[in-house]
Every structure is written in C-alpha cells, then in structure tokens.
Amino acid sequence: MKRVMIVLISAAVVLASGGAGVAAWLLTRDDGGPSLPEISAFSHGDLVRVGPYLYCNVVNLNECFEGGAQGELVVNHSDPVQLSVPSAIGSAPWRLILAYEEIDKDQIFTFPPGERLAVTIPTVDPQRGRLTGLAVQLPTLVEVDGEIREIPHAEWSVRTVWEQRAAPAPNTD
C-alpha cells in the first residue's frame, strides 16, 4: 500500500512539474508575431516605452501592422524629455516630429543613418509653447502620381501629459 502511494505521489509530482514547464514554455514562446522595435521617452522620473503606432513592410506598404499604441509621458516645465531609439531605428534615416500648443508650429528633425540614438527635447519652446507630443518616423520614398514623395512606413508616438501644479496653501496667519 505504501509503495502504491509513493508511486502515485511521484507521478503527481512529475505531472505537476511537466505542466509547469509547459505553462512556462507557452507563456514565453515566440508566437511568430512581429518583433518590432520600441522607443523610450523619459522625463521627470517617468519612463514610457512604446511600440509602433504603425509599421509597414518597406517593400509592400499595403502590408502593415497597426498597433495603434500611443505612449503617454508626464512632463513639467523644467525637465526635458530624453528620447531614445534603438539601433533598429537609428541605423536608418529617421525623423523626429515635435508637436506644440501653437498649431502649425511643429518642428521636424531628420537624422542620417547611425548619427543619433538619443535626443534631449525641451518641454517648452519660446515661440511654439508647450510640447504636446512627439513622433518618430522611418521614411521611405514612393512614387505618387509620377512624383517621388517621402512617406513614413513606420511611426511611434508619445503624447505629453502636463503635470498639474499644486495650488498654493492658504495663508493661515
């Protein structure tokens, strides 16, 4: 009787261990989905990592992954945004678009391949106002109606959320 119990307990332990192994494998396996680069933005102690909002096959621009992910980063007037892009983005020509409160006052910077993997961005511009968001794009050249145009085949987006300043304490004198 003891021997049967030991065999049953041993079998249960082996099955439980095997089940845990299979569960771990299922949770960590690559499901064959796209492994897409992420950008990161940091400011005032807040970090956000964002996958692409849109990511198209550069050879076939009709084959796209639309993640629709837009990051949110808490910012203030004094701390700049530290943007970092992985080498998968920085090794290609890439574009940084900064959006501000002043409509039609966006700033666009284009970086050649391998030039930059990080950018420091002030949260307030004297002529444009407060930073409302940023986008990183990978442009590609396409022919549209006989004209060569540059359009993004991939884009990452971060919206800024402005920190609320605490109201001054009432004077109790």
C-alpha positions as CSV (number, residue, x, y, z in Angstrom):
1,M,0.0,0.0,0.0
2,K,2.9,2.4,0.9
3,R,4.5,1.6,-2.4
4,V,1.4,2.5,-4.4
5,M,1.1,5.8,-2.5
6,I,4.7,6.6,-3.2
7,V,4.3,5.8,-6.9
8,L,1.1,7.9,-7.1
9,I,2.7,10.9,-5.3
10,S,5.8,10.6,-7.6
11,A,3.6,10.5,-10.7
12,A,1.7,13.6,-9.4
13,V,4.9,15.5,-8.8
14,V,6.3,14.6,-12.3
15,L,3.0,15.6,-14.0
16,A,2.8,18.9,-12.0
17,S,6.5,19.7,-12.9
18,G,5.8,18.9,-16.5
19,G,2.6,21.0,-16.5
20,A,4.6,23.9,-15.0
21,G,7.2,23.5,-17.7
22,V,4.7,23.5,-20.5
23,A,2.9,26.5,-19.0
24,A,6.2,28.4,-18.8
25,W,7.0,27.5,-22.4
26,L,3.6,28.7,-23.6
27,L,4.0,32.0,-21.8
28,T,7.5,32.7,-23.1
29,R,7.5,31.2,-26.5
30,D,7.6,33.5,-29.6
31,D,4.2,33.3,-31.2
32,G,5.6,34.2,-34.6
33,G,4.2,37.7,-34.4
34,P,6.3,40.6,-35.4
35,S,9.1,41.6,-33.0
36,L,9.0,45.4,-33.6
37,P,11.3,48.0,-32.1
38,E,10.3,50.3,-29.3
39,I,11.3,53.8,-28.5
40,S,11.6,55.1,-24.9
41,A,11.0,58.6,-23.5
42,F,12.0,59.8,-20.0
43,S,11.2,62.9,-18.1
44,H,10.8,64.0,-14.5
45,G,11.2,60.4,-13.2
46,D,8.6,59.0,-15.7
47,L,9.6,56.4,-18.3
48,V,7.5,55.2,-21.2
49,R,8.4,52.5,-23.8
50,V,6.2,52.5,-26.9
51,G,5.9,50.1,-29.8
52,P,4.9,51.3,-33.2
53,Y,1.7,53.1,-33.9
54,L,2.1,52.0,-37.5
55,Y,4.6,49.6,-39.0
56,C,4.5,48.7,-42.7
57,N,6.7,46.4,-44.8
58,V,9.0,48.8,-46.6
59,V,8.8,46.7,-49.8
60,N,5.0,46.4,-49.7
61,L,3.4,49.4,-48.0
62,N,0.0,47.7,-48.1
63,E,1.2,45.1,-45.6
64,C,1.0,47.0,-42.3
65,F,0.8,46.2,-38.6
66,E,-1.4,48.9,-36.9
67,G,-0.7,48.6,-33.2
68,G,-2.2,52.0,-32.6
69,A,-0.1,52.3,-29.4
70,Q,0.5,55.9,-28.3
71,G,2.5,56.4,-25.2
72,E,1.8,59.0,-22.5
73,L,4.6,60.8,-20.7
74,V,4.1,63.1,-17.7
75,V,6.2,66.3,-18.2
76,N,6.7,69.6,-16.5
77,H,8.2,73.0,-17.4
78,S,11.7,72.4,-16.1
79,D,12.7,68.8,-17.0
80,P,13.4,68.0,-20.7
81,V,12.3,64.8,-22.4
82,Q,15.1,62.3,-23.1
83,L,14.2,60.3,-26.2
84,S,16.0,57.1,-27.1
85,V,15.6,55.0,-30.2
86,P,17.1,51.5,-30.7
87,S,19.7,50.9,-33.4
88,A,17.0,49.2,-35.5
89,I,15.6,52.7,-36.0
90,G,18.8,54.8,-35.6
91,S,20.7,52.7,-38.3
92,A,18.2,54.1,-40.9
93,P,17.4,57.6,-41.8
94,W,14.7,58.7,-39.2
95,R,12.6,61.7,-38.5
96,L,11.6,63.3,-35.2
97,I,8.4,65.5,-35.2
98,L,7.7,67.7,-32.2
99,A,4.2,69.0,-31.8
100,Y,3.4,72.1,-29.8
101,E,0.4,74.1,-28.5
102,E,0.8,76.6,-31.3
103,I,-0.9,74.8,-34.2
104,D,1.2,74.7,-37.4
105,K,4.4,75.2,-35.5
106,D,5.7,71.6,-35.5
107,Q,9.4,71.1,-35.6
108,I,10.8,68.3,-37.8
109,F,14.3,67.0,-37.5
110,T,15.8,64.4,-39.8
111,F,18.8,62.3,-38.7
112,P,21.0,60.3,-41.1
113,P,21.7,56.6,-40.5
114,G,23.8,55.9,-37.5
115,E,24.1,59.6,-36.4
116,R,21.9,59.6,-33.3
117,L,20.2,57.2,-30.9
118,A,19.2,59.8,-28.3
119,V,17.8,63.3,-28.3
120,T,17.1,65.8,-25.5
121,I,13.9,67.8,-26.1
122,P,12.9,70.9,-24.0
123,T,9.3,70.7,-23.0
124,V,8.7,74.4,-23.6
125,D,9.7,76.4,-26.7
126,P,9.6,80.2,-26.5
127,Q,7.9,80.6,-30.0
128,R,5.8,77.4,-30.0
129,G,4.6,77.0,-26.4
130,R,4.4,73.7,-24.5
131,L,5.3,70.4,-26.1
132,T,2.1,68.3,-26.7
133,G,3.7,65.2,-28.2
134,L,6.4,63.7,-30.4
135,A,6.6,61.2,-33.2
136,V,9.4,59.1,-34.6
137,Q,9.1,58.1,-38.2
138,L,11.0,55.9,-40.6
139,P,10.5,57.5,-44.0
140,T,10.6,55.8,-47.4
141,L,10.5,57.1,-51.0
142,V,7.4,56.2,-53.1
143,E,6.1,57.4,-56.4
144,V,2.7,59.0,-56.2
145,D,1.1,60.4,-59.4
146,G,4.5,60.5,-61.1
147,E,6.2,62.3,-58.2
148,I,8.7,60.9,-55.8
149,R,7.5,61.6,-52.2
150,E,8.8,60.7,-48.8
151,I,6.2,59.0,-46.6
152,P,6.6,57.1,-43.3
153,H,6.5,53.3,-43.3
154,A,6.7,53.2,-39.5
155,E,5.7,55.6,-36.7
156,W,6.0,55.7,-32.9
157,S,4.0,58.3,-31.0
158,V,4.2,59.8,-27.4
159,R,1.7,62.3,-26.1
160,T,2.8,64.6,-23.2
161,V,0.6,65.0,-20.2
162,W,1.4,68.1,-18.2
163,E,1.9,67.7,-14.5
164,Q,-0.7,69.6,-12.5
165,R,0.8,72.2,-10.2
166,A,-0.4,72.1,-6.7
167,A,-2.4,75.1,-5.6
168,P,-0.7,77.3,-3.0
169,A,-1.6,76.6,0.6
170,P,-3.9,79.2,2.0
171,N,-2.4,81.8,4.3
172,T,-3.4,81.0,7.9
173,D,-1.8,84.0,9.5
